[in-house]
Amino acid sequence: MRVEPVVKADAYGHGAVEVARALEAAGADGLSVATLDEAVELRDAGVGLPVLVLYPVPAAAVDVARDRSIAVTLGAGEPSASVLGAAERGAGRGTRPLEVHLEVDTGLGRGGVAPDDAAGTIERILATPGVRLAGVWTHLAAAERTDSVRAQDATFRDALAPLGEAVVWGGDAGAIRRHFAGSGGILGEGASRWEAVRPGLSLYGLIPAGVVAGPGREGAMGRIRPVLSLRARPVRVMELPAGHGVSYGPSFVTSRPSRIATLPVGYGDGWHRFLSDRSAALVRGVRVPLVGRVAMDAVMADVTLVPGDPVTADDEFVLIGAQGDERITADELAGIGRTISHEVVTAMSRRLARVYDAAGSAVAMRTLTRRET
């Protein structure tokens, strides 16, 4: 079975190129992204693994995808027909075939061909010069609901049944693979593995909301740990008198003389405004409240009650991650905003520097303007 991790949306905010390089070194069989630009970024960085674009691309992008050995997704209607037409016209020029995967809509209602149209569409793809069918896939609508997972799995199976032996399924080179399960399907119950899986959120140490470990997977789920932490040092630590406002509004006014630390992280970095006056940070292993409205570039921590010497600009704060015996998780922040951990980590903007650790040492860093190893 092939393992083809998902590194879309800048690898869920973790850094697509660096994550892809690590996965390639670890033996991943391929990668999945959402857009052609994301795939091109990986190719420009020297990533050689097979890459699949999960959302349809315009016909004008066929040459780029084919020339860069990037597989594209086909669905229903004219857009996909145009892609096939462009690929067929390229066949007469002796170019390499365009690799495609067909998406089947088994219940998500977002993309792909209807199940009843899947077999016929596959036959048309197989008969189109300049195209190689590499895979057929679908995606779960409710990975946390076993009945829904099993129903979609059965729909997928039934949609492909009319093809009989006309298609050779397999994970080897040249075979056509079926892929169905993402992180929820892998960890939960009811999803067949088929020839490939597409782990996404779990790759980054997070569990999809509501998913319960399937039989025999409890241990694996229990070992999953977040790989991302968000850390900052103050740009100012100031004593403010009682009655002083903090940030816009102000939504917070000091009720006593207070020591306030300004951290250079705001909603422009992905620290959501819905966290205003409702979240915390860690400093010296102590949880302290973040006060006032989250600004585009800053958030403020009330460090008045932190034991010991006064907190200074040399202290490191943790907004996501662990410090001492305390921990703040993406799931905790997601709960505050009534959203999911996917959104919390994916929102981390590119201007936040990424530092990559291995075996306790920094091995690479990415800033907005450069990469270092």
FENMOBEL-V975440 format. One line per field, one symbol per residue. phi: phi as a letter, one per 40 degrees, with the letter a starting at -180 (. if undefined). psi: psi as a letter, one per 20 degrees, with the letter a starting at -180 (. if undefined). burial: # if it has 24 or more other ideal C-beta (glycine too) atoms within 12 Angstrom, else .. A space follows every 10 residues. Layout:
phi=???
psi=???
burial=???
This chain:
phi=.cbbccbcff ffgchccccc cccccchdca bbbcbcdccc dccccgcbcd bbccbdbcdc cdccccccfb cbcbbbgcdc cccccccccc ccbgcccccb bccbccicgb agccdccccc cccccccccg bbcbabaaac caccbccccc cccccccccc dccfccbcci ccdgcbbbbb ccdcccccbh cccfcabbcb dcdbgbbddg cbdcdgbccc ccccbdcbbb babccabbcb cdgccbgchc cbbccadbcb bcbcbaccbh cccccdfbba bbafgbcbcc bgccccbaab bcbdcccgcd cbccccbbcb hbagccabbc cccccccfbb cdcccccccc cccbbbbafg bcbaabbcba bbb
psi=pqonqpkrll lkiinggggg gghghijqir qprhrhhhgh ggghjjpiqp ppoiqqqqhi iggggghjlp qqpqcqaggh hhggghhhhh hijkrqqppq ppppnjihkh rrqqhiiggh gghhghioqj qpoirprrqq hmiiohhggh ghghggghhi hihcjipoqr irphrpqppg pbgghghbqi pqhbiqqmpe ghhjkqpppi pqprpijggg hhipqqipqo qqqqippqpq rqjpqoaqfq ipppirpqop ppplpaiiij nqhiipjjar rppkjppqqp qrpprhjqqp pojhjpqaqq qriiqpqphp aqpcjqpprh hghhhgjlbq hghghhiori ipppppqpkj qpiqqpahir qq.
burial=.######### ########## ####...### ########## ###.#.#.## #######.#. ######.### ######..## ..######.# ......#### ########.. ###.#.###. ##..##.#.# ########## ######.### .##.###.## ..#...#.#. #....##### ########## ##.####### #########. #.##..#... #..#.##### ##.#..##.# .....##... .#.#...### #######.## ###.###### ####.##### #####..### ####.#.... #...###### #.#....### ####.##..# ########## .#####.... .....#.... #..
